[in-house]
Amino acid sequence: MDTIPNVIVPPGTITDIYAATSVAVGEQITVAILGQGRARLFSSAVAPSLIDDSSGFEELESGENATNQSGDSGAFIYSLLGCTLSVGVL
């Protein structure tokens, strides 16, 4: 099994999880915030243009895991204050 490096999510930046990890788009992934933090996850082919309640995001907080669907066309994360993300392939 390959080791996937943690993803550093800069404050106020939308980050493409697949691009940051070199995991193939469509692979089912599980993510968790390391340490303290809050973030919003998006499953979409393109990054959302707005970070608001109409964007279809999933909230992620420290101590929680989130898993996307196999075959998703993209996975993005946004954190207002920044965070470090652990990513695994299922």
KAUR-V973975 format. One record per pair of residues at least 24 apart in sequence whose ideal C-beta (glycine too) atoms are under 6 Angstrom apart, sorted by the first residue. I is the first residue (numbers start at 1). J is the second residue. Records with the same first field share a line. If there is no record, write none. Layout:
I=J + J
This chain:
4=87
6=84 + 86
7=85
8=84
9=77 + 79 + 82 + 83 + 85
10=82
11=81 + 82
14=47 + 76 + 78
15=77
16=76
17=75 + 77
18=75
21=87
23=89
26=71
27=89
28=70 + 90
29=68 + 87 + 89
30=65 + 67 + 88 + 90
31=66 + 85 + 87
32=65 + 86
33=62 + 83
34=84 + 86
36=62
37=62 + 83
39=77 + 79 + 83
40=78
41=66 + 77
42=76
43=68 + 72 + 75
44=74
45=73 + 74
47=76
51=78
